[in-house]
Amino acid sequence: MKNLIPFMTRIPLKGDFEKARHEVWAFPLLALITSALPALILYFDVPLKNVLALLFLYFTIGLLHLDGLADFADGVMTKGDRERKIKAMRDLNTGIAGVFAVVMVLFLQTYSLQLLPFYAIFLAELNSKYAMLLALATKKPLGEGLGSYFMEAMNKKQLLAGSVLYLALLLPAVVYSPKSIFSVLGLLIGAYTIKLSLDNFGGINGDCIGATAEITRAGTLLMLAILL
């Protein structure tokens, strides 16, 4: 896991990039790190806790996934064949669809967090990281890049280990608050995002994985806000 931390967060640690792709099974563990500061903010109920929690979240994980979400949305919303959609996703300029997607994801998270208990951000991050693992498990890379590089090392053992880890981390939250079990429904949103990637682009790249992470987190928080 130590090699994943500098790659998946802004924490200034040294890691081996080659070894990181063999540790993707530990994605769910990252949720403990990335949600720590936001959860503290929410726990102590400071003023503007929802805004500050989100700022600390992105301070920890960076904006790479949000950038992927913008590119993903531009591609999905482009009319035409698959080739045209892929071209739009890879365009360096961000279109209105990308801007709208980022604004909506940030808005939904900010609004939902003010209605939820402090541990909800952990549940959302846990789903977000596990959904990324599921995206890699499709083994359908789109072109060359980080997505295909990590998929090369993805196998059934990593998926099984990550799934067991996901359940092990979810269990304490469910014991603490039985209603936490509803958070697993957020994975349906992640699965749908993966399906959108495959339907629109025929494969998955880094932008699709980043979008899956962002949409799953926002969807989980929104779902918990409605159900709880």
Secondary structure, DSSP 8 states (H G I E B T S, - for coil): -TTHHHHHS-------HHHHTT-GGGHHHHHHHHTHHHHHHHHTT-TTHHHHHHHHHHHHH-SHHHHHHHHHHHHHHS-S-HHHHHHHHH-SS--HHHHHHHHHHHHHHHHHHTTS-TTHHHHHHHHHHHHHHHHHHT--B-SSSHHHHHHHH--HHHHHHHHHHHHHHHHHHHHH-GGGGGGGGHHHHHHHHHHHHHHHHSSB-HHHHHHHHHHHHHHHHHHHHHH-
